[in-house]
Amino acid sequence: MSIYFPIEWAFGDNPSDGVGGPPVIDPGTIYFYWEDTGDDDSPISADGTSAMFKTTLTEIVDSFIEGTITYDGTIPEEHRPSGEALVTALRLASERLSSALKKVKQ
């Protein structure tokens, strides 16, 4: 299985989504791609070779919010630790990418 950001292929001479489709617009799009490895747990397409699932960082965060929010539009205190841990993880991942981009060859 491969998990990747298809925005990686959205630029250059032949922009795409990395698997032959048009370039993605939302840079937070995430592709989950399975190839037929003979593993019984792999969700394989009808042609028996692969399967692709897509989501975005925004959809995942929205799902977290929707799963924890109450009828009055607030998130209960018991969900604060997991929400703050998620914020920290996303911030650290963002900082890691920012740091790597400072090392891009010109």
C-alpha positions in Angstrom: 0.0 0.0 0.0 1.1 3.5 -0.8 -0.1 6.7 0.9 0.9 10.0 -0.7 0.0 13.6 -1.5 -0.7 13.8 -5.2 0.1 17.5 -5.2 3.7 16.3 -5.7 2.9 15.7 -9.4 0.7 18.8 -10.0 3.6 20.9 -11.3 6.2 20.8 -14.1 5.9 19.9 -17.7 3.3 17.2 -17.4 1.1 18.0 -14.3 -1.1 15.1 -13.1 -2.2 13.4 -9.9 0.6 10.8 -10.1 -1.6 8.0 -11.5 -2.7 9.5 -14.8 -5.5 11.8 -13.6 -5.7 15.6 -13.6 -3.7 17.5 -11.0 -5.4 17.9 -7.7 -6.6 21.3 -6.6 -6.6 20.8 -2.8 -2.9 20.4 -1.7 -4.2 18.5 1.4 -5.6 15.6 -0.8 -4.3 12.2 0.2 -4.4 9.1 -1.9 -4.3 5.6 -0.5 -3.3 3.1 -3.2 -3.3 -0.7 -2.9 -1.7 -2.9 -5.5 -2.5 -6.6 -5.8 0.0 -8.2 -3.5 -1.9 -11.4 -2.9 -2.8 -10.2 0.6 -6.4 -11.2 1.4 -6.9 -7.9 3.3 -6.2 -5.7 0.3 -9.2 -3.9 -1.1 -8.7 -4.7 -4.8 -10.6 -3.1 -7.7 -13.0 -5.0 -10.0 -10.2 -5.7 -12.5 -8.2 -7.4 -9.7 -5.2 -5.2 -9.9 -5.5 -2.2 -7.5 -7.7 0.1 -5.5 -7.6 3.8 -4.8 -9.1 5.7 -2.0 -8.9 9.5 -1.6 -9.5 12.0 1.2 -8.1 15.4 2.3 -6.6 16.7 5.5 -9.6 19.0 5.8 -12.1 16.0 5.6 -10.2 14.1 8.3 -10.1 17.1 10.6 -13.8 17.8 9.9 -14.6 14.2 10.7 -12.7 14.6 14.1 -14.7 17.7 14.9 -18.0 16.2 13.8 -17.3 13.1 15.9 -16.6 15.1 19.0 -18.9 18.2 18.7 -22.1 18.3 20.8 -25.6 19.6 19.9 -24.7 23.1 21.1 -21.6 23.3 18.8 -18.9 22.8 21.4 -16.4 20.1 21.9 -16.6 18.5 25.4 -13.6 18.9 27.7 -12.8 15.1 27.6 -11.9 15.5 23.9 -9.5 18.4 24.5 -6.4 16.2 25.0 -7.0 14.3 21.8 -7.7 17.5 19.9 -4.6 19.2 21.2 -2.5 16.1 20.4 -3.8 16.2 16.9 -3.0 19.9 16.6 0.5 19.3 17.8 1.0 16.4 15.4 -0.2 18.4 12.4 2.0 21.4 13.5 5.1 19.2 13.8 4.4 17.6 10.4 4.0 21.1 8.9 7.2 22.3 10.6 9.1 19.2 9.3 8.0 20.0 5.7 8.9 23.7 6.1 12.3 22.7 7.3 12.9 20.3 4.4 11.8 23.0 1.9 14.5 25.3 3.2 17.0 22.8 1.9 15.6 22.8 -1.7 18.4 23.1 -4.3 18.0 26.2 -6.4 
